[in-house]
Amino acid sequence: MKTLSSRYRQAHKEAKWAIALAIAYFVWWYASAYGLAPEGIEQTLPTLYFGMPLWFLMACVIGPLLFTVLCALMVKYLYKDMPLDIEQDTTNE
């Protein structure tokens, strides 16, 4: 990353991906928690998977694990390591 504008471009790209992943996680959680929850008050117990209702399993167990892996992949493949110090241009001297 030689120029300051290329650093800013990369930082904006990384910020957009991070915000998109955070919004995707919220949508996943909301859809799982409210979309899979049983409607109304039922007299019978919900079907359990590994001892948990499906909405809880998807929203609070699978979701965080999935998005932790997605975050790690995003950092590994999309983020770039760049120095924070300002390089002086010595070609004009």
BALOBA-1460 file (C-alpha; in Angstrom, 3 decimals):
// residues 93
<rec num="1" residu="m" x="0.000" y="0.000" z="0.000"/>
<rec num="2" residu="k" x="2.049" y="2.894" z="-1.263"/>
<rec num="3" residu="t" x="-0.381" y="5.787" z="-1.373"/>
<rec num="4" residu="l" x="-2.704" y="7.144" z="1.241"/>
<rec num="5" residu="s" x="-5.703" y="6.945" z="-1.106"/>
<rec num="6" residu="s" x="-5.140" y="3.221" z="-1.677"/>
<rec num="7" residu="r" x="-5.062" y="2.722" z="2.098"/>
<rec num="8" residu="y" x="-8.341" y="4.602" z="2.452"/>
<rec num="9" residu="r" x="-9.883" y="2.541" z="-0.360"/>
<rec num="10" residu="q" x="-8.856" y="-0.687" z="1.373"/>
<rec num="11" residu="a" x="-10.103" y="0.548" z="4.762"/>
<rec num="12" residu="h" x="-13.483" y="1.488" z="3.264"/>
<rec num="13" residu="k" x="-13.740" y="-1.912" z="1.584"/>
<rec num="14" residu="e" x="-13.000" y="-3.674" z="4.864"/>
<rec num="15" residu="a" x="-15.509" y="-1.509" z="6.740"/>
<rec num="16" residu="k" x="-18.241" y="-2.247" z="4.182"/>
<rec num="17" residu="w" x="-17.643" y="-5.995" z="4.486"/>
<rec num="18" residu="a" x="-17.703" y="-5.794" z="8.293"/>
<rec num="19" residu="i" x="-20.983" y="-3.846" z="8.287"/>
<rec num="20" residu="a" x="-22.501" y="-6.252" z="5.746"/>
<rec num="21" residu="l" x="-21.534" y="-9.232" z="7.905"/>
<rec num="22" residu="a" x="-23.012" y="-7.588" z="11.017"/>
<rec num="23" residu="i" x="-26.286" y="-6.879" z="9.195"/>
<rec num="24" residu="a" x="-26.360" y="-10.438" z="7.832"/>
<rec num="25" residu="y" x="-25.903" y="-11.773" z="11.358"/>
<rec num="26" residu="f" x="-28.782" y="-9.642" z="12.641"/>
<rec num="27" residu="v" x="-31.032" y="-10.839" z="9.798"/>
<rec num="28" residu="w" x="-30.027" y="-14.463" z="10.505"/>
<rec num="29" residu="w" x="-30.750" y="-14.064" z="14.216"/>
<rec num="30" residu="y" x="-34.057" y="-12.273" z="13.684"/>
<rec num="31" residu="a" x="-35.281" y="-14.781" z="11.069"/>
<rec num="32" residu="s" x="-34.233" y="-17.728" z="13.218"/>
<rec num="33" residu="a" x="-35.567" y="-16.418" z="16.509"/>
<rec num="34" residu="y" x="-38.881" y="-15.078" z="15.269"/>
<rec num="35" residu="g" x="-39.399" y="-17.059" z="12.073"/>
<rec num="36" residu="l" x="-38.876" y="-20.497" z="13.597"/>
<rec num="37" residu="a" x="-40.506" y="-19.822" z="16.971"/>
<rec num="38" residu="p" x="-43.841" y="-21.538" z="17.544"/>
<rec num="39" residu="e" x="-46.879" y="-19.327" z="17.058"/>
<rec num="40" residu="g" x="-49.314" y="-18.790" z="19.887"/>
<rec num="41" residu="i" x="-49.471" y="-20.601" z="23.176"/>
<rec num="42" residu="e" x="-49.341" y="-24.329" z="22.619"/>
<rec num="43" residu="q" x="-50.121" y="-26.995" z="25.152"/>
<rec num="44" residu="t" x="-47.576" y="-29.417" z="23.726"/>
<rec num="45" residu="l" x="-43.828" y="-29.109" z="23.979"/>
<rec num="46" residu="p" x="-41.956" y="-28.096" z="20.810"/>
<rec num="47" residu="t" x="-39.814" y="-30.605" z="18.965"/>
<rec num="48" residu="l" x="-36.362" y="-30.613" z="20.515"/>
<rec num="49" residu="y" x="-33.042" y="-30.988" z="18.705"/>
<rec num="50" residu="f" x="-30.151" y="-31.795" z="21.036"/>
<rec num="51" residu="g" x="-32.425" y="-30.768" z="23.894"/>
<rec num="52" residu="m" x="-33.197" y="-27.309" z="22.444"/>
<rec num="53" residu="p" x="-36.033" y="-25.897" z="20.337"/>
<rec num="54" residu="l" x="-35.119" y="-25.345" z="16.692"/>
<rec num="55" residu="w" x="-35.404" y="-21.539" z="16.866"/>
<rec num="56" residu="f" x="-32.979" y="-21.393" z="19.811"/>
<rec num="57" residu="l" x="-30.542" y="-23.829" z="18.196"/>
<rec num="58" residu="m" x="-30.423" y="-21.821" z="14.962"/>
<rec num="59" residu="a" x="-30.384" y="-18.337" z="16.555"/>
<rec num="60" residu="c" x="-28.103" y="-18.897" z="19.543"/>
<rec num="61" residu="v" x="-25.891" y="-21.880" z="18.702"/>
<rec num="62" residu="i" x="-25.535" y="-22.391" z="14.943"/>
<rec num="63" residu="g" x="-25.661" y="-18.660" z="14.066"/>
<rec num="64" residu="p" x="-22.776" y="-17.513" z="16.274"/>
<rec num="65" residu="l" x="-20.635" y="-20.467" z="15.183"/>
<rec num="66" residu="l" x="-21.383" y="-19.844" z="11.502"/>
<rec num="67" residu="f" x="-20.714" y="-16.125" z="11.672"/>
<rec num="68" residu="t" x="-17.526" y="-16.607" z="13.692"/>
<rec num="69" residu="v" x="-16.221" y="-18.806" z="10.879"/>
<rec num="70" residu="l" x="-17.399" y="-16.266" z="8.265"/>
<rec num="71" residu="c" x="-15.642" y="-13.481" z="10.184"/>
<rec num="72" residu="a" x="-12.408" y="-15.471" z="10.317"/>
<rec num="73" residu="l" x="-12.619" y="-16.155" z="6.574"/>
<rec num="74" residu="m" x="-13.319" y="-12.485" z="5.903"/>
<rec num="75" residu="v" x="-10.248" y="-11.428" z="7.895"/>
<rec num="76" residu="k" x="-8.074" y="-14.047" z="6.226"/>
<rec num="77" residu="y" x="-9.057" y="-13.374" z="2.608"/>
<rec num="78" residu="l" x="-10.390" y="-9.796" z="2.412"/>
<rec num="79" residu="y" x="-8.395" y="-7.816" z="4.940"/>
<rec num="80" residu="k" x="-4.863" y="-6.762" z="4.077"/>
<rec num="81" residu="d" x="-2.018" y="-6.052" z="6.433"/>
<rec num="82" residu="m" x="-0.751" y="-2.534" z="5.849"/>
<rec num="83" residu="p" x="1.640" y="-0.301" z="7.743"/>
<rec num="84" residu="l" x="0.145" y="2.665" z="9.547"/>
<rec num="85" residu="d" x="3.195" y="4.907" z="9.357"/>
<rec num="86" residu="i" x="3.395" y="7.566" z="6.647"/>
<rec num="87" residu="e" x="6.078" y="6.964" z="4.042"/>
<rec num="88" residu="q" x="8.013" y="10.031" z="2.936"/>
<rec num="89" residu="d" x="8.361" y="10.620" z="-0.785"/>
<rec num="90" residu="t" x="12.124" y="10.885" z="-1.440"/>
<rec num="91" residu="t" x="11.989" y="11.103" z="-5.258"/>
<rec num="92" residu="n" x="11.623" y="14.928" z="-5.296"/>
<rec num="93" residu="e" x="14.884" y="15.639" z="-3.465"/>
